[in-house]
Amino acid sequence: MALAKQGAKVYLTARDPEKGERAKDAINEHLGTNNVTTMQLDVAQFDTIRKFVDQFLAKDEPLHILINNAGVHLPGGWSDSPEESGQRTPEGFEVTLGTNYFGPMLLTELLLPKLKESAPARIVNVGSPGEQFSGGVYWDDLKGENKTSSDMNVYGTSKIYLIMASKALNEKLKGTGVEIFAAHPGITDAPLYKKTDKSDPMGAQVAVANAIAGQPTERGASPILYAAASPELTGKGGAFIGGPTGPLLPFSNLDQFKDRPTFTQEGNNLEDCMRLYEETLKIIKP
């Protein structure tokens, strides 16, 4: 809504075309413009990602800002074995990792030529202070094939991977006019948490924390918008924008416009970031 209000032509993606149309119509009506268009996209399915990219490129329009915002948070699906959990994307990724990380990475790679052609351009990957629950990088199981549930550990893992890949890809793209940022909204009263599996103890805690400390969506969107459009950040790609990412999560709503280190140590090591990015390319095969 904020981008469209400033005159940007915005492509709003949705898994459900009808919901996408309703959102598009509501925003355009509210703003009194026709700046928002909707297209179908499910980042959990590689075939729909490729179809979306083909359809978008066929429009032959510039792309100056790509915001990878879609994601899931503790969707449920507990089991004693990975084979029985059912929480898998068509490509075999654990569903949270596939939706929050591998899908957006494939989308980004496929759109890179258009972003370079449209430069100056920016990519913003939405991270989370929940990265601190990741436990680090699972080098022997990046796809999450051995995970038995889509819990907070997996959610944190998906977010630290996204932050790390942002730093690595920004290094790769230096000199192209395309910069990449990760940004997090802190604890925000968004529908994401309403869909969280409350039978998961951590999911229940996050829901309570959100009810107590959740900030309005407009404020939660601010760090992402800052990363996407602020002239102050030109030349500062690779930054992780947001409030403090330490264990006291409510403080992640404070001082939201600074480059922050990650709580997960690998996220502050460029060599690890580059390794993760290269391993990711082998997996997604863009």
Wavefront OBJ file of the C-alpha trace (Angstrom):
o trace
v 0.000 0.000 0.000
v 2.825 2.416 0.912
v 4.688 1.762 -2.340
v 1.545 2.153 -4.439
v 0.717 5.378 -2.621
v 4.059 6.772 -3.764
v 3.205 5.978 -7.376
v 4.937 2.648 -7.801
v 3.311 -0.002 -9.962
v 3.003 -2.946 -7.578
v 2.528 -6.589 -8.476
v 0.922 -8.270 -5.473
v 1.259 -12.044 -5.622
v -1.113 -14.563 -4.067
v -1.548 -18.322 -3.966
v -5.317 -17.880 -4.202
v -6.279 -15.685 -7.202
v -9.611 -14.672 -5.652
v -7.958 -13.490 -2.428
v -5.367 -11.660 -4.489
v -8.073 -9.858 -6.440
v -9.869 -8.841 -3.244
v -6.659 -7.462 -1.761
v -5.804 -5.616 -4.967
v -9.281 -4.073 -5.205
v -9.252 -3.036 -1.549
v -5.887 -1.292 -1.861
v -6.735 0.464 -5.128
v -10.080 1.600 -3.754
v -8.480 2.871 -0.544
v -5.825 4.834 -2.436
v -8.012 5.902 -5.329
v -5.474 4.539 -7.831
v -4.966 1.566 -10.128
v -1.332 1.056 -9.181
v -1.755 -2.469 -7.793
v -2.026 -5.556 -9.987
v -2.183 -9.141 -8.785
v -0.608 -12.318 -10.147
v -0.785 -15.910 -8.944
v 2.304 -17.314 -7.249
v 2.989 -20.036 -4.701
v 6.606 -19.838 -3.557
v 6.362 -23.352 -2.111
v 6.087 -24.855 -5.611
v 8.888 -24.475 -8.130
v 6.653 -25.013 -11.163
v 4.400 -22.098 -10.195
v 7.467 -19.929 -9.552
v 8.775 -20.609 -13.056
v 5.326 -20.009 -14.552
v 5.009 -16.704 -12.697
v 8.435 -15.529 -13.856
v 7.615 -16.389 -17.479
v 4.340 -14.460 -17.250
v 5.940 -11.455 -15.596
v 8.841 -11.275 -18.043
v 6.377 -11.457 -20.928
v 5.012 -8.091 -19.783
v 8.392 -6.551 -20.658
v 8.260 -4.096 -17.762
v 11.118 -2.937 -15.530
v 11.573 -4.380 -12.053
v 13.176 -2.034 -9.549
v 12.164 -3.609 -6.234
v 11.613 -7.268 -5.348
v 10.315 -7.907 -1.823
v 10.285 -11.556 -0.771
v 7.698 -11.424 1.995
v 5.655 -14.629 1.701
v 6.219 -17.137 4.472
v 4.823 -19.628 6.967
v 5.317 -19.830 10.734
v 4.852 -23.059 12.701
v 2.124 -24.524 10.447
v 1.911 -27.745 12.448
v 2.419 -31.314 11.337
v 4.098 -33.183 14.174
v 5.336 -36.721 13.627
v 7.922 -39.203 14.841
v 9.414 -39.505 11.370
v 10.047 -37.180 8.428
v 8.277 -39.595 6.072
v 5.018 -39.426 8.034
v 4.954 -35.717 8.836
v 3.443 -34.685 5.504
v 5.092 -31.276 5.805
v 6.909 -31.362 2.469
v 6.830 -29.242 -0.661
v 6.523 -30.947 -4.079
v 10.318 -30.717 -4.407
v 10.831 -32.531 -1.091
v 11.808 -29.574 1.083
v 10.561 -29.324 4.647
v 7.615 -26.962 4.141
v 8.905 -23.999 6.166
v 12.352 -24.137 4.575
v 10.835 -24.594 1.122
v 8.385 -21.710 1.503
v 10.518 -19.227 3.425
v 13.890 -19.841 1.808
v 14.309 -22.088 -1.211
v 11.270 -20.789 -3.100
v 12.199 -17.104 -2.696
v 15.780 -17.905 -3.672
v 14.660 -19.555 -6.914
v 12.342 -16.625 -7.639
v 15.176 -14.162 -7.029
v 17.643 -16.006 -9.243
v 15.164 -16.210 -12.119
v 14.395 -12.484 -11.861
v 18.021 -11.343 -11.551
v 18.482 -10.619 -15.277
v 15.448 -8.307 -15.240
v 16.623 -6.612 -12.028
v 20.073 -5.995 -13.534
v 18.481 -4.656 -16.697
v 16.313 -2.314 -14.579
v 19.139 -1.105 -12.287
v 19.299 0.649 -9.938
v 17.266 -2.054 -8.237
v 16.889 -3.630 -4.824
v 15.913 -6.976 -3.390
v 14.553 -7.161 0.161
v 14.309 -10.494 1.934
v 12.122 -10.438 5.033
v 14.039 -11.940 7.929
v 13.102 -12.351 11.574
v 14.622 -11.964 15.027
v 13.504 -15.590 15.327
v 16.746 -16.475 13.512
v 18.229 -16.851 16.988
v 16.274 -20.103 17.445
v 17.884 -21.770 14.424
v 20.755 -23.542 16.114
v 22.977 -22.597 13.181
v 23.352 -23.965 9.672
v 22.507 -27.638 9.135
v 25.119 -28.297 6.460
v 24.299 -31.991 6.250
v 20.548 -31.405 5.822
v 19.940 -28.043 4.172
v 16.626 -29.176 2.653
v 15.277 -30.275 6.026
v 14.633 -33.802 4.799
v 15.281 -35.208 8.265
v 13.064 -32.741 10.116
v 10.035 -34.221 11.855
v 8.103 -31.006 12.465
v 7.810 -27.438 11.219
v 8.728 -25.936 14.580
v 10.422 -22.741 15.764
v 13.843 -24.228 15.155
v 13.000 -24.757 11.483
v 11.435 -21.309 11.205
v 14.559 -19.714 12.657
v 16.686 -21.784 10.295
v 14.718 -20.602 7.264
v 15.251 -16.994 8.328
v 18.965 -17.179 9.046
v 19.447 -18.882 5.667
v 17.598 -16.024 3.971
v 19.670 -13.405 5.800
v 22.924 -15.180 4.980
v 22.050 -15.657 1.319
v 21.194 -11.952 1.104
v 24.691 -11.026 2.268
v 26.340 -13.495 -0.094
v 24.350 -12.553 -3.180
v 24.963 -8.861 -2.513
v 28.687 -9.590 -2.708
v 28.175 -11.393 -6.016
v 26.198 -8.485 -7.456
v 28.554 -5.635 -6.579
v 28.949 -3.350 -9.566
v 25.660 -4.390 -11.200
v 23.473 -1.701 -9.645
v 21.427 -4.328 -7.770
v 21.658 -4.336 -3.981
v 20.174 -6.824 -1.526
v 19.005 -6.250 2.020
v 17.468 -8.422 4.685
v 15.000 -6.645 6.967
v 12.772 -7.770 9.801
v 9.494 -6.320 11.118
v 9.955 -7.201 14.776
v 6.855 -8.570 16.498
v 3.945 -7.341 14.421
v 0.237 -8.029 14.715
v 0.037 -9.771 11.352
v -2.162 -12.704 10.197
v 0.938 -14.912 10.122
v 0.712 -15.544 13.865
v -3.026 -16.199 13.789
v -2.245 -19.234 11.607
v 0.465 -20.527 13.947
v -0.007 -24.006 15.408
v -0.914 -23.236 19.040
v -0.432 -26.873 20.083
v 3.290 -26.222 19.682
v 4.449 -24.732 23.022
v 6.679 -22.235 21.251
v 3.855 -21.333 18.895
v 1.613 -20.600 21.857
v 4.316 -18.429 23.449
v 4.818 -16.449 20.254
v 1.059 -15.906 19.957
v 0.965 -14.542 23.518
v 4.022 -12.333 22.918
v 2.401 -11.020 19.759
v -0.810 -10.208 21.612
v 1.153 -8.288 24.256
v 3.895 -6.621 22.210
v 2.689 -6.856 18.607
v 2.995 -3.513 16.852
v 0.698 -2.259 14.062
v 1.413 -3.610 10.592
v 2.250 -0.113 9.356
v 5.142 0.106 11.813
v 6.193 -3.473 11.153
v 6.370 -2.702 7.434
v 8.614 0.323 8.000
v 12.010 -1.472 8.094
v 11.112 -3.375 4.914
v 10.064 -0.156 3.160
v 13.228 1.550 4.418
v 15.357 -1.229 2.963
v 13.423 -1.152 -0.303
v 13.435 2.562 -1.015
v 15.549 4.756 1.273
v 18.299 6.708 -0.525
v 20.283 6.551 2.734
v 21.018 2.877 2.094
v 22.467 3.246 -1.395
v 25.805 1.437 -1.433
v 25.063 -0.358 1.831
v 23.708 -3.607 0.415
v 24.144 -6.725 2.525
v 22.799 -5.016 5.646
v 20.294 -6.668 7.966
v 17.838 -3.916 8.849
v 15.717 -4.087 11.993
v 15.617 -3.778 15.754
v 17.882 -5.684 18.181
v 17.884 -9.430 17.515
v 18.852 -10.683 20.977
v 16.802 -12.967 23.229
v 14.440 -10.238 24.461
v 12.193 -10.259 21.416
v 9.902 -7.343 22.383
v 12.927 -5.065 22.007
v 13.040 -5.994 18.321
v 10.316 -3.360 17.899
v 12.704 -0.602 18.991
v 15.243 1.254 16.863
v 14.161 -0.553 13.689
v 16.336 1.257 11.149
v 19.863 0.029 11.867
v 22.094 -2.633 10.350
v 22.151 -5.420 12.937
v 24.413 -8.422 13.455
v 22.617 -11.738 13.630
v 22.316 -13.681 16.861
v 23.313 -16.810 14.902
v 27.098 -16.693 14.471
v 27.205 -18.071 10.914
v 25.113 -15.102 9.831
v 28.009 -12.765 10.683
v 30.603 -14.831 8.803
v 30.768 -13.930 5.111
v 32.612 -17.150 4.260
v 29.750 -19.197 5.713
v 27.234 -16.991 3.888
v 28.987 -17.557 0.565
v 29.155 -21.308 1.148
v 25.433 -21.474 1.942
v 24.567 -19.486 -1.178
v 26.646 -21.752 -3.434
v 25.143 -24.886 -1.879
v 21.666 -23.389 -2.358
v 22.289 -22.851 -6.078
v 23.210 -26.521 -6.429
v 19.935 -27.479 -4.804
v 17.507 -25.137 -6.601
v 19.214 -25.358 -10.031
v 17.896 -22.035 -11.390
l 1 2 3 4 5 6 7 8 9 10 11 12 13 14 15 16 17 18 19 20 21 22 23 24 25 26 27 28 29 30 31 32 33 34 35 36 37 38 39 40 41 42 43 44 45 46 47 48 49 50 51 52 53 54 55 56 57 58 59 60 61 62 63 64 65 66 67 68 69 70 71 72 73 74 75 76 77 78 79 80 81 82 83 84 85 86 87 88 89 90 91 92 93 94 95 96 97 98 99 100 101 102 103 104 105 106 107 108 109 110 111 112 113 114 115 116 117 118 119 120 121 122 123 124 125 126 127 128 129 130 131 132 133 134 135 136 137 138 139 140 141 142 143 144 145 146 147 148 149 150 151 152 153 154 155 156 157 158 159 160 161 162 163 164 165 166 167 168 169 170 171 172 173 174 175 176 177 178 179 180 181 182 183 184 185 186 187 188 189 190 191 192 193 194 195 196 197 198 199 200 201 202 203 204 205 206 207 208 209 210 211 212 213 214 215 216 217 218 219 220 221 222 223 224 225 226 227 228 229 230 231 232 233 234 235 236 237 238 239 240 241 242 243 244 245 246 247 248 249 250 251 252 253 254 255 256 257 258 259 260 261 262 263 264 265 266 267 268 269 270 271 272 273 274 275 276 277 278 279 280 281 282 283 284 285 286
